[in-house]
Amino acid sequence: MSGKRLISAEAEQYIIDHINDRPRTRMIRRAGVNRDAAYRVIHQHGGEIFPVRTAEEKGRIRETIARLYPMYSAREIFEQTGISPSTVKGCVQRLGLQHTEETELRLREKSYGAARSAHDRGLIDYEALSRRRKALFRLEYYRLWEGKPQETNLRLRHITRRAYMAQYKLCTRSGYKRDASDPYTLLYNAKTRRRDETYYTKKYGIKFTPETPHYDNGVRQCEANEYIDNNQQYLM
């Protein structure tokens, strides 16, 4: 079994369209995939692994950092210009740049405020919060069993944890898709790497159904029926 995760065609096309955009972490986050999957697509399509900058571009970056670093931190420079903090720190070391006294004081106060906020969070009664959250879950499950609509945004479990983990692996590694109408049903198509579905049905109660393909208006409905007929063998 391959350990590579499948990504959607839309995510792959987004990576190809923005293959050399920087910062790359932002592009990967917008594509909605993990780092390994994104770099696999970048390798396959000849993207730049490391940024290739001309001498003029490097000079502009050095000038920008030298101008901003006395007043701003590396993170603040990144938020303003998109120059990565590691590039800023490396340039600071080479050029021997330093913050002004006012900047040092401001950053120290900012760091102290973040530490104080973390200290204040320690004063929260997390045990009481946990009890209230468990009570909310119980109420939501009661509403679910009685057929009433959910009143909170809590994520309720509709299948067992073992079945959920089995579905997760089938979807990420083999290309199955979840059925929105039934939590115990997985959909497959021609691109799915079929597994021993009888095993998953007996052990976890997971059902497998062929996915009805989406057709444009110019395609006859009989082609969709033929697709279903060709996949009936997997349901035996």
Secondary structure, DSSP 8 states (H G I E B T S, - for coil): --------HHHHHHHHHTTT-SSHHHHHHHHT--HHHHHHHHHHTT--SS----HHHHHHHHHHHHHHTTTS-HHHHHHHH---HHHHHHHHHHHT----HHHHHHHHHHHHHHHHHHHHHTTS-HHHHHHHHHHHHHHHHHHHHTT----S------S-HHHHHHHHHHHHHH--EE-TT-TTEEEE-TTS----HHHHHHHH--EEEE------TTS-HHHHHHHHHHTGGGG-
